């Protein structure tokens, strides 16, 4: 990967054998003083979407007793937030039955870089869908009148593709060092859509972005053709790190300008590349290339805990390397169902578990599966990003926004209270360490009573579309680049995602009122508590 014009000099990357370039982390001590002073971090985004939901709020969300900070969003609607705090016992740190992990992983430092958001709604019956996650609400299965009505209003690009084609997110100098603008990882779930001709904007059709299901293939797209040797008659290729060892040692040991902090940063980066290479079994070859010996696609993520973990961590390691080297700053993973992390042994997770969320045993499997995904994939990626220095006094996680969303909320296929979990502050754009509850718990006339658990009641909150707009703003994308649609009266539609108010279920109307209410008009403003 060549250095970015105007940002890196020749001492900030090392060339491997066979013409492969291995990017180095940002080393500020090697820059001229003026360049160091002017340097800014560029935010990164990686989004994981899982199927279903159906996890009881009491199993997913933390204890609300810390929610003491208040903010008024409109007359009569006060939202609350508080610090995320975990309890530790027997080597486990727990925020909730889902959000818990080994204390060696879920550390106080990582909790301080985490957010949990509650009370974000799609105020209509979206049913089966994969378009909720990133804003193409028309990608639903048209279950009921609401889904069909939104589909008829037309598809929209997802926010990852809005960012990928934004000159504010990827400046020309960014693109000089970017080998893949968006890492779209496809495990069988469609999460990403874009304009067929981005330069034409809304005049262009919206199409599905075909993802890659092979970590080997994406590794080659990002870093070049790194393979093993296929011929026993010629020497096998050296490991990638070995090929740059002499140059690395020269820079590490002989450059008087290299600060002690940058030496530590450089060492950590080389170690990270070595770990990635080991996990992918990828080496430089001096003969005809063959595929690496392991691939995420070799590990069906619904088949077992071991395969689900290997699948997720292979992709996570690739994301870390990509973000550390600047090969890409943006990615999406459509995971599908999380059954691989559960002890369920049946053959129909969707019917036996997701559709039976209101009963005890399926609820136990759902909770177990989400906890496994959280610890073994989502938290794993956050912890790996947090081990890489970003060159500005923080870690790679600090300049990243890592997001986990689900297809629905507590009631399978219903989109009230869709849970959102994040790590990272998007290069200082977002506050972290917060549990935010955006529901209007005083609006008894808008109370929602799901099928189970018996006697449970909850409330509407703020639009999920406002969350998507908050992410776009945090990534540096101005409203002029995502408020691209107007209603039938010529008014700009705010937020991101088709504005709609459901008619299949009446519970939404007393709260959200109409498409001209304050909830829709303020949907392009950052959510309360998050903006720095």
SEDO-608316 format. One record per residue (C-alpha): residue in three letters; x, y, z. Coordinates in steps of 0.25 Angstrom, whole numbers, padded with zeros to 4 digits, always signed. Layout:
REM SEDO-608316
ALAXYZ ...
END
This chain:
REM SEDO-608316
UNK+0000+0000+0000 UNK+0006+0013-0004 UNK+0007+0025+0006 UNK-0003+0035+0006 UNK+0001+0047-0002 UNK+0005+0059+0007 UNK+0003+0051+0020 UNK+0014+0040+0021 UNK+0028+0040+0017 UNK+0037+0028+0012 UNK+0041+0025+0026 UNK+0026+0022+0030 UNK+0025+0009+0022 UNK+0033-0003+0019 UNK+0034-0011+0006 UNK+0033-0026+0007 UNK+0038-0036-0003 UNK+0031-0039-0016 UNK+0026-0024-0017 UNK+0016-0025-0005 UNK+0016-0013+0003 UNK+0012-0014+0018 UNK+0007-0001+0024 UNK+0012+0004+0037 UNK+0004+0011+0048 UNK+0005+0026+0049 UNK+0018+0030+0055 UNK+0018+0044+0059 UNK+0032+0046+0063 UNK+0037+0043+0049 UNK+0028+0055+0044 UNK+0033+0069+0043 UNK+0028+0078+0054 UNK+0018+0085+0046 UNK+0012+0072+0040 UNK+0011+0067+0054 UNK+0004+0079+0059 UNK-0006+0079+0048 UNK-0009+0064+0048 UNK-0024+0059+0051 UNK-0030+0046+0053 UNK-0039+0040+0043 UNK-0051+0033+0049 UNK-0054+0018+0045 UNK-0067+0010+0046 UNK-0069-0005+0046 UNK-0084-0010+0048 UNK-0089-0024+0052 UNK-0103-0028+0049 UNK-0109-0040+0055 UNK-0123-0046+0052 UNK-0135-0046+0061 UNK-0135-0041+0075 UNK-0146-0046+0084 UNK-0137-0044+0096 UNK-0145-0039+0108 UNK-0140-0025+0112 UNK-0137-0030+0126 UNK-0127-0040+0120 UNK-0121-0030+0110 UNK-0120-0016+0117 UNK-0113-0012+0129 UNK-0118-0008+0143 UNK-0126+0005+0141 UNK-0122+0010+0155 UNK-0110+0018+0149 UNK-0119+0026+0140 UNK-0119+0040+0147 UNK-0115+0050+0136 UNK-0127+0056+0129 UNK-0130+0063+0116 UNK-0143+0068+0110 UNK-0145+0065+0096 UNK-0159+0071+0095 UNK-0170+0075+0104 UNK-0173+0064+0113 UNK-0162+0055+0108 UNK-0150+0054+0117 UNK-0139+0044+0114 UNK-0128+0039+0124 UNK-0114+0034+0124 UNK-0104+0029+0134 UNK-0090+0023+0134 UNK-0088+0008+0130 UNK-0084+0000+0142 UNK-0081-0014+0143 UNK-0081-0024+0155 UNK-0070-0034+0156 UNK-0071-0048+0162 UNK-0064-0061+0160 UNK-0055-0055+0149 UNK-0067-0050+0141 UNK-0071-0035+0139 UNK-0086-0033+0137 UNK-0094-0022+0131 UNK-0106-0031+0128 UNK-0108-0046+0125 UNK-0104-0043+0111 UNK-0094-0032+0113 UNK-0084-0040+0121 UNK-0071-0046+0119 UNK-0058-0051+0126 UNK-0052-0039+0134 UNK-0039-0040+0127 UNK-0047-0036+0114 UNK-0058-0027+0119 UNK-0049-0018+0127 UNK-0053-0004+0133 UNK-0045+0003+0122 UNK-0053-0004+0111 UNK-0066-0001+0119 UNK-0062+0013+0119 UNK-0062+0013+0103 UNK-0075+0006+0102 UNK-0089+0011+0100 UNK-0103+0003+0102 UNK-0115+0010+0095 UNK-0129+0007+0098 UNK-0142+0013+0093 UNK-0139+0014+0078 UNK-0151+0011+0069 UNK-0156+0008+0055 UNK-0170+0012+0058 UNK-0177+0002+0049 UNK-0177-0013+0047 UNK-0165-0016+0039 UNK-0165-0031+0042 UNK-0154-0040+0035 UNK-0144-0031+0030 UNK-0129-0028+0028 UNK-0130-0013+0024 UNK-0133-0008+0038 UNK-0118-0008+0042 UNK-0113+0002+0033 UNK-0125+0010+0028 UNK-0131+0003+0015 UNK-0144+0000+0022 UNK-0150-0004+0009 UNK-0142-0017+0010 UNK-0153-0024+0018 UNK-0162-0036+0014 UNK-0174-0028+0013 UNK-0181-0035+0024 UNK-0193-0026+0027 UNK-0198-0013+0021 UNK-0187-0005+0027 UNK-0175-0013+0021 UNK-0182-0013+0007 UNK-0184+0002+0008 UNK-0170+0006+0012 UNK-0165-0004+0001 UNK-0174+0004-0009 UNK-0167+0017-0005 UNK-0154+0012-0010 UNK-0140+0007-0006 UNK-0129+0015+0000 UNK-0114+0013+0001 UNK-0109+0009+0014 UNK-0101+0018+0022 UNK-0088+0011+0020 UNK-0090+0014+0005 UNK-0093+0028+0008 UNK-0080+0029+0015 UNK-0072+0021+0005 UNK-0076+0031-0006 UNK-0075+0044+0003 UNK-0064+0053+0000 UNK-0065+0057+0015 UNK-0062+0043+0020 UNK-0052+0039+0009 UNK-0044+0051+0004 UNK-0036+0050-0008 UNK-0023+0049+0001 UNK-0030+0038+0008 UNK-0033+0030-0005 UNK-0019+0031-0009 UNK-0016+0020+0002 UNK-0029+0012+0002 UNK-0029-0001-0005 UNK-0044-0004-0001 UNK-0054+0007+0002 UNK-0064-0002+0008 UNK-0062-0016+0014 UNK-0075-0023+0012 UNK-0075-0036+0018 UNK-0086-0046+0014 UNK-0090-0058+0022 UNK-0103-0059+0015 UNK-0110-0047+0020 UNK-0111-0034+0012 UNK-0108-0022+0020 UNK-0102-0012+0009 UNK-0108-0005-0002 UNK-0103+0007-0011 UNK-0106+0016-0023 UNK-0103+0008-0035 UNK-0097+0021-0040 UNK-0093+0029-0028 UNK-0090+0042-0036 UNK-0104+0043-0040 UNK-0110+0042-0026 UNK-0125+0040-0024 UNK-0126+0040-0039 UNK-0119+0026-0039 UNK-0125+0013-0035 UNK-0122+0006-0022 UNK-0115-0008-0023 UNK-0110-0018-0013 UNK-0095-0018-0011 UNK-0090-0032-0012 UNK-0082-0036+0000 UNK-0070-0045+0001 UNK-0071-0058+0009 UNK-0056-0061+0008 UNK-0046-0055+0018 UNK-0035-0060+0009 UNK-0041-0052-0003 UNK-0043-0040+0005 UNK-0029-0041+0010 UNK-0023-0041-0004 UNK-0032-0029-0008 UNK-0027-0021+0004 UNK-0012-0025+0005 UNK-0008-0032-0008 UNK-0007-0046-0012 UNK-0001-0052+0001 UNK-0001-0068-0001 UNK+0007-0080+0002 UNK+0016-0087-0008 UNK+0009-0099-0016 UNK+0022-0105-0021 UNK+0031-0114-0012 UNK+0043-0112-0022 UNK+0044-0098-0018 UNK+0046-0091-0005 UNK+0033-0088+0002 UNK+0030-0073+0004 UNK+0035-0066+0016 UNK+0025-0060+0026 UNK+0021-0046+0023 UNK+0028-0040+0036 UNK+0041-0048+0033 UNK+0042-0041+0019 UNK+0042-0027+0026 UNK+0050-0031+0038 UNK+0063-0024+0033 UNK+0056-0011+0030 UNK+0048-0012+0042 UNK+0061-0014+0051 UNK+0068-0003+0044 UNK+0057+0007+0046 UNK+0055+0002+0060 UNK+0069+0002+0065 UNK+0077+0013+0057 UNK+0067+0024+0055 UNK+0070+0035+0066 UNK+0058+0042+0063 UNK+0048+0031+0066 UNK+0042+0033+0080 UNK+0041+0023+0091 UNK+0026+0024+0089 UNK+0027+0021+0074 UNK+0036+0009+0077 UNK+0025+0003+0085 UNK+0015+0006+0075 UNK+0024+0000+0064 UNK+0026-0012+0072 UNK+0011-0014+0075 UNK+0008-0012+0060 UNK+0018-0023+0056 UNK+0013-0032+0066 UNK-0002-0030+0061 UNK+0003-0033+0047 UNK+0009-0046+0051 UNK-0003-0050+0059 UNK-0012-0047+0047 UNK-0003-0055+0038 UNK-0003-0067+0047 UNK-0018-0067+0048 UNK-0019-0067+0032 UNK-0007-0075+0030 UNK-0003-0065+0019 UNK+0011-0064+0014 UNK+0018-0057+0003 UNK+0021-0067-0008 UNK+0032-0068-0018 UNK+0025-0078-0027 UNK+0011-0080-0033 UNK+0001-0074-0022 UNK-0009-0083-0015 UNK-0020-0079-0005 UNK-0016-0078+0010 UNK-0019-0091+0018 UNK-0030-0085+0026 UNK-0042-0076+0023 UNK-0054-0071+0031 UNK-0063-0078+0020 UNK-0057-0091+0026 UNK-0064-0089+0039 UNK-0080-0089+0038 UNK-0084-0079+0049 UNK-0097-0086+0052 UNK-0091-0100+0053 UNK-0083-0099+0067 UNK-0077-0090+0077 UNK-0063-0093+0072 UNK-0067-0090+0057 UNK-0075-0078+0061 UNK-0063-0072+0069 UNK-0053-0075+0059 UNK-0062-0069+0048 UNK-0063-0056+0055 UNK-0049-0055+0060 UNK-0043-0057+0046 UNK-0051-0046+0041 UNK-0048-0037+0054 UNK-0033-0039+0052 UNK-0035-0035+0037 UNK-0042-0022+0041 UNK-0032-0019+0051 UNK-0021-0020+0041 UNK-0029-0012+0031 UNK-0032-0001+0041 UNK-0017+0000+0046 UNK-0011+0000+0032 UNK-0021+0010+0026 UNK-0025+0000+0015 UNK-0040+0003+0019 UNK-0047+0011+0029 UNK-0061+0005+0027 UNK-0067-0009+0028 UNK-0081-0016+0030 UNK-0083-0031+0034 UNK-0097-0037+0032 UNK-0095-0049+0043 UNK-0109-0056+0042 UNK-0114-0063+0054 UNK-0106-0066+0066 UNK-0110-0080+0068 UNK-0095-0085+0068 UNK-0093-0079+0081 UNK-0104-0086+0088 UNK-0106-0100+0093 UNK-0118-0102+0084 UNK-0117-0115+0076 UNK-0130-0114+0067 UNK-0130-0111+0052 UNK-0140-0099+0052 UNK-0135-0088+0060 UNK-0144-0078+0054 UNK-0157-0085+0058 UNK-0152-0093+0070 UNK-0145-0081+0077 UNK-0147-0067+0070 UNK-0162-0069+0069 UNK-0163-0075+0083 UNK-0156-0064+0090 UNK-0167-0062+0100 UNK-0165-0076+0106 UNK-0154-0080+0116 UNK-0145-0089+0109 UNK-0144-0082+0095 UNK-0142-0069+0103 UNK-0130-0076+0110 UNK-0124-0080+0097 UNK-0126-0066+0091 UNK-0119-0060+0103 UNK-0108-0070+0103 UNK-0105-0068+0088 UNK-0105-0053+0089 UNK-0095-0054+0101 UNK-0086-0063+0093 UNK-0086-0053+0081 UNK-0083-0041+0090 UNK-0071-0048+0097 UNK-0065-0056+0086 UNK-0067-0046+0074 UNK-0071-0032+0077 UNK-0063-0031+0090 UNK-0052-0038+0084 UNK-0051-0028+0073 UNK-0052-0016+0082 UNK-0041-0022+0091 UNK-0032-0024+0079 UNK-0034-0010+0074 UNK-0031-0005+0088 UNK-0017-0011+0087 UNK-0013-0003+0075 UNK-0007+0011+0078 UNK-0014+0022+0069 UNK-0002+0031+0069 UNK-0009+0042+0076 UNK-0010+0038+0091 UNK-0021+0028+0089 UNK-0024+0014+0083 UNK-0029+0010+0070 UNK-0042+0007+0077 UNK-0043+0022+0081 UNK-0043+0026+0067 UNK-0053+0015+0063 UNK-0068+0014+0065 UNK-0071-0001+0066 UNK-0086-0004+0065 UNK-0095-0016+0068 UNK-0110-0016+0064 UNK-0121-0026+0063 UNK-0132-0029+0053 UNK-0143-0025+0064 UNK-0145-0022+0079 UNK-0150-0030+0091 UNK-0162-0036+0083 UNK-0157-0044+0071 UNK-0160-0036+0058 UNK-0165-0024+0065 UNK-0156-0011+0064 UNK-0159-0004+0077 UNK-0146-0002+0086 UNK-0136-0008+0076 UNK-0124-0010+0085 UNK-0111-0003+0080 UNK-0097-0006+0086 UNK-0085+0001+0083 UNK-0070+0003+0086 UNK-0061+0014+0082 UNK-0063+0029+0081 UNK-0061+0031+0066 UNK-0048+0040+0068 UNK-0054+0048+0079 UNK-0068+0051+0072 UNK-0076+0043+0083 UNK-0076+0042+0098 UNK-0075+0028+0103 UNK-0077+0020+0116 UNK-0092+0022+0116 UNK-0105+0015+0117 UNK-0116+0023+0110 UNK-0131+0021+0111 UNK-0138+0029+0101 UNK-0152+0024+0104 UNK-0163+0033+0109 UNK-0168+0025+0121 UNK-0178+0036+0125 UNK-0187+0033+0113 UNK-0197+0023+0118 UNK-0206+0025+0106 UNK-0194+0020+0097 UNK-0191+0008+0106 UNK-0187-0005+0099 UNK-0190-0018+0104 UNK-0183-0029+0097 UNK-0188-0044+0098 UNK-0178-0047+0109 UNK-0173-0047+0119 UNK-0186-0046+0126 UNK-0190-0032+0131 UNK-0178-0026+0124 UNK-0180-0012+0119 UNK-0171-0002+0111 UNK-0171+0011+0104 UNK-0167+0017+0091 UNK-0155+0026+0090 UNK-0147+0033+0079 UNK-0146+0029+0064 UNK-0136+0019+0060 UNK-0134+0028+0048 UNK-0128+0039+0058 UNK-0118+0029+0062 UNK-0113+0026+0048 UNK-0112+0041+0046 UNK-0104+0042+0059 UNK-0094+0032+0053 UNK-0093+0040+0040 UNK-0090+0053+0047 UNK-0080+0046+0056 UNK-0073+0041+0043 UNK-0072+0055+0038 UNK-0083+0054+0027 UNK-0091+0067+0027 UNK-0106+0067+0026 UNK-0105+0072+0012 UNK-0099+0059+0008 UNK-0110+0050+0014 UNK-0123+0058+0014 UNK-0125+0055+0000 UNK-0140+0052-0001 UNK-0153+0061+0000 UNK-0167+0058+0004 UNK-0179+0060-0005 UNK-0180+0074-0001 UNK-0165+0077-0004 UNK-0160+0077+0010 UNK-0147+0071+0013 UNK-0148+0058+0021 UNK-0139+0058+0033 UNK-0131+0047+0039 UNK-0127+0034+0031 UNK-0137+0024+0027 UNK-0151+0025+0021 UNK-0160+0034+0030 UNK-0172+0026+0033 UNK-0183+0024+0044 UNK-0189+0010+0044 UNK-0204+0008+0043 UNK-0203-0007+0046 UNK-0202-0005+0061 UNK-0208+0007+0068 UNK-0198+0008+0079 UNK-0189+0017+0072 UNK-0198+0028+0068 UNK-0201+0035+0082 UNK-0186+0037+0083 UNK-0180+0040+0069 UNK-0193+0047+0065 UNK-0190+0049+0050 UNK-0179+0051+0041 UNK-0179+0066+0044 UNK-0176+0064+0059 UNK-0164+0068+0066 UNK-0159+0054+0066 UNK-0157+0054+0051 UNK-0153+0069+0049 UNK-0141+0067+0059 UNK-0137+0054+0054 UNK-0124+0059+0048 UNK-0119+0064+0061 UNK-0110+0056+0069 UNK-0116+0048+0080 UNK-0116+0053+0094 UNK-0104+0051+0102 UNK-0095+0045+0091 UNK-0089+0058+0084 UNK-0076+0063+0090 
END
